[in-house]
Amino acid sequence: MTTNMGKIDRGLRLAVAAVLLILAFATEVGGEGWLKWVMVAVAAVFIVTSLAGNCPLYSIIGIRTCRG
């Protein structure tokens, strides 16, 4: 698996994931319905892709945010 995400992209994804998890669990924004679990799922995808350094969607559309 090749890396197609740069450090800034990965950091931003982790930050957005943290915000989504806070909104889902520590506030009333997500409530107890489906929106809460959508936010958790998106946060999980962002965390996994940022830790792996590879975004499958970037591969499909040909984007690379890393140098090299």
Secondary structure, DSSP 8 states (H G I E B T S, - for coil): ------HHHHHHHHHHHHHHHHHHHHSSSSTTSHHHHHHHHHHHHHHHHHHHT--HHHHHHT---S--
